[in-house]
Amino acid sequence: MDVAIDTRMRIIDAARTRLLADGYAGMSTRKVAEEAGVPLSQLHYHFGSKGGLILALFAEENERRLERQTRMYAEDRPLWQRYEQACDFLEDDLDSGYVRVLQEMVAAGWSNPEIGDAVRELLLGWFLLLAEVAREAERRLGPLGPFTPEELATLVANAFIGSEALLLLGVERPIMPIRSALRRIGVLIREREEGAGPAEATVVAG
């Protein structure tokens, strides 16, 4: 691997570690450089500032997962199965720390316009993917009740983002059955696809 690319990736990996440990407010470029084992000047050379580093980290994390989700939704299998896979991906993203990175970035974007602009742009990719999935469902299954594909995509996207924030706060059963509620959306999709009575589906408890 090219030395510059290797250094850049080491810094991004270190930024992920420090962000998960310290949060956005407590994360410092000096700590990141120490974690990566590089001079602080290298961090500023590659990313310019803490903000630039955070944006690079989020862009990489987001791109990898959006590509994964895009490939999955392009598969030729029932939509309810693909939706259940998306719920499985949520568990992976919680375990990996990606969800924490995302929520830290959203919070940072409230007071930092540069980060806010970047986060909105990156999250738009998820909305566009979900809107295309909803349009596919409309073509195959007919009208989506009172919702347009864009409205349904908005509801699903916000259901996941809001659920992620609550799960990070430790909100679990019996207060709110978050995981099982998300998975039961897949049960509704299956019923609509199969055009039968209530589908028998395994639902993981939230």
C-alpha positions in Angstrom: 0.0 0.0 0.0 1.2 3.5 -0.8 2.7 5.1 2.3 0.5 8.2 2.1 -2.6 6.0 1.8 -1.5 3.8 4.7 -0.9 6.9 6.9 -4.3 8.3 6.0 -6.1 5.0 6.8 -4.2 4.7 10.1 -5.3 8.2 11.1 -8.9 7.4 10.1 -8.9 4.2 12.1 -7.5 6.1 15.1 -10.1 8.8 14.7 -12.8 6.1 14.8 -11.3 4.7 18.0 -11.1 8.1 19.7 -14.5 9.2 18.6 -16.1 6.0 20.1 -14.1 6.5 23.3 -14.3 10.3 23.8 -17.3 11.5 21.7 -17.1 14.3 19.3 -16.7 17.0 21.9 -13.9 15.2 23.8 -12.0 14.0 20.7 -8.8 15.9 20.0 -6.5 15.8 17.0 -3.5 15.3 19.4 -5.1 12.2 20.9 -5.9 10.9 17.4 -2.3 11.4 16.2 -1.0 9.6 19.3 -3.4 6.7 18.7 -2.3 6.5 15.1 1.4 6.7 16.0 2.0 9.6 13.6 3.1 13.3 14.1 0.3 15.7 14.5 1.6 17.5 11.4 0.6 14.4 9.4 -3.0 14.6 10.5 -3.2 18.3 9.5 -1.4 17.5 6.2 -4.0 14.9 5.2 -7.2 16.3 6.7 -6.5 20.0 7.6 -8.5 20.0 10.9 -10.5 18.0 13.3 -13.6 18.8 11.2 -12.0 17.6 8.0 -10.9 14.4 9.7 -14.3 13.7 11.1 -15.9 14.3 7.7 -13.4 11.9 6.1 -14.1 9.2 8.7 -17.9 9.6 8.3 -17.7 9.5 4.5 -15.7 6.3 4.5 -18.0 4.6 7.0 -21.1 5.7 5.3 -20.0 4.8 1.7 -19.0 1.3 2.7 -22.4 0.6 4.3 -24.5 2.3 1.7 -22.8 0.2 -1.0 -23.5 -2.9 1.1 -27.2 -1.9 1.4 -27.5 -1.1 -2.3 -26.1 -4.5 -3.3 -28.5 -6.2 -0.9 -31.6 -4.4 -2.1 -30.6 -5.1 -5.8 -30.9 -8.9 -5.1 -33.6 -10.9 -6.8 -35.6 -12.1 -3.8 -38.7 -11.1 -1.9 -38.6 -7.6 -0.5 -39.6 -8.8 3.0 -36.4 -10.9 3.1 -34.3 -8.0 2.0 -35.9 -5.8 4.7 -35.1 -8.4 7.3 -31.5 -8.4 6.1 -31.5 -4.6 6.7 -32.6 -5.2 10.3 -29.7 -7.7 10.6 -27.3 -5.0 9.2 -28.5 -2.7 12.0 -27.2 -5.1 14.6 -23.9 -5.3 12.8 -23.7 -1.5 12.6 -24.4 -1.1 16.3 -21.7 -3.7 17.2 -19.1 -2.0 14.9 -19.6 1.5 16.3 -20.9 2.9 13.0 -24.2 3.9 14.5 -22.4 5.8 17.3 -20.3 7.6 14.7 -23.4 8.5 12.7 -25.2 9.9 15.8 -22.1 11.8 16.9 -22.0 13.4 13.5 -25.6 14.3 13.5 -25.2 16.0 16.9 -22.1 17.8 15.8 -23.9 19.0 12.7 -26.4 20.9 14.9 -23.8 23.5 15.8 -21.2 23.1 13.0 -22.7 24.1 9.6 -19.9 22.4 7.6 -20.5 19.1 9.3 -24.3 19.6 9.1 -24.1 20.1 5.3 -21.9 17.1 4.8 -24.1 14.8 7.0 -27.3 15.9 5.2 -25.7 15.1 1.9 -24.4 11.7 2.9 -27.7 10.8 4.5 -29.5 11.8 1.3 -27.9 8.7 -0.3 -29.8 6.5 2.2 -33.1 8.2 1.5 -32.6 8.0 -2.3 -32.0 4.2 -1.9 -35.1 3.7 0.2 -37.2 5.8 -2.1 -36.1 3.6 -5.1 -37.0 0.5 -3.0 -40.4 2.0 -2.3 -41.0 2.7 -6.0 -40.1 -0.9 -6.8 -42.7 -2.0 -4.2 -45.3 0.3 -5.8 -44.6 -1.1 -9.3 -44.9 -4.7 -8.1 -47.6 -4.4 -5.5 -49.7 -1.4 -6.4 -50.4 1.7 -4.3 -48.7 2.1 -1.0 -51.8 3.0 0.9 -52.0 6.8 1.4 -48.2 7.2 1.0 -46.0 8.3 -1.9 -42.8 6.3 -2.2 -40.9 9.3 -1.0 -43.1 9.6 2.1 -42.8 6.0 2.9 -39.0 6.2 2.5 -38.9 9.1 4.9 -40.9 7.2 7.5 -38.6 4.1 7.3 -35.4 6.2 7.3 -36.5 8.1 10.3 -37.7 5.0 12.1 -34.2 3.5 11.8 -32.3 6.8 12.7 -34.6 7.4 15.7 -34.3 3.8 16.8 -30.6 3.9 16.6 -30.4 7.0 18.9 -32.7 5.3 21.5 -30.8 2.0 21.4 -27.5 4.0 22.0 -29.2 5.5 25.1 -30.0 2.0 26.3 -33.8 2.1 25.7 -34.8 -1.5 25.4 -37.6 -3.8 26.5 -39.9 -3.5 28.4 -39.9 0.3 27.9 -39.9 0.2 24.1 -39.7 -3.0 22.0 -37.6 -1.2 19.4 -36.0 -4.2 17.6 -39.2 -6.3 17.3 -41.2 -3.2 16.2 -38.8 -2.6 13.3 -38.8 -6.3 12.3 -42.6 -6.4 12.3 -42.6 -4.0 9.4 -41.1 -6.9 7.5 -44.1 -9.0 8.5 -46.4 -6.4 7.0 -44.3 -6.4 3.8 -44.5 -10.2 3.6 -48.3 -10.2 4.0 -48.6 -7.7 1.2 -46.2 -9.6 -1.1 -47.8 -13.0 -0.5 -51.3 -11.6 -0.6 -52.5 -13.9 2.1 -53.4 -13.8 5.7 -51.0 -12.8 8.5 -47.6 -14.2 7.7 -45.8 -16.5 10.1 -42.5 -14.9 10.8 -39.8 -15.1 13.4 -39.5 -11.8 15.2 -36.4 -11.0 17.3 -37.4 -9.5 20.6 -36.3 -5.9 21.1 
